[in-house]
């Protein structure tokens, strides 16, 4: 049986409430582990597509960082006061 997105999110939420304590720092690590498993499986089945997706996400993150760094170091007040 194929589960829909709503059912998958619901089951992850139930797993989170039943098995993971939100009191400790390990709760964030557990959530990262739950979200990382589908990515690892996708890498095995679609390696080139995932390589392209991961590379594009990293490039977008780097570009965003550079834009913020450039705007903070060069005081881009001329851009905001047009």
C-alpha positions, 0 to 999 in steps of 0.5 A: 500500500502506498502512503500519502504525504499526510499519512507519512507526516502523521506517522512521523509525528506519532513516532516523535511523540511516542519514542523521542523525549523533547527534553534532551539535546538528542531529540534534534539529532533523532529528527535529523536521523529520521529525515536523513534516511530517505535521502540516503535511500534516494542516493542509492537509487538515483545517484546522478539526480541526487548529486545534482540536487545536493550540488545545487542546494550547496551552491544556493547556500553559498550564493546566499551567504556571499550576498549577505556577507557582501551586503554587510561588509560594503554597507549597501545603504545605497541599495535600500534607499532608492 
